[in-house]
């Protein structure tokens, strides 16, 4: 299996598990009735946060670089913002600024304080609204590679 196929497969695993955790948060109204002392609630929130961080990291650190390498657009010493700008020009992501905001959100989720419930709820709400952007970027990469007959 090629590296890019493996990257896509792993990213899709993270995405599917993230979406499952998101659905569980919604179906059980977990954010509305957020009880930090309920271990089942904490497990679902932790799963969501873990998968959001993993997917965002995986896309940014592995898939984006390997995608650009695969299509011959990765250059030596390319900064992360250069990579995002290139992905924006190719139509893979909507905006490099938007992607930086997702990265900042990831950092907030990573360093959450368990006693700041309102902040946690707000950040998870924002993260849930960003899932479609992560999914769209992943789908755009797959479509691009299929159109170029690379996949």
Beta strands, then each sheet from edge to edge (+ up, - down):
end
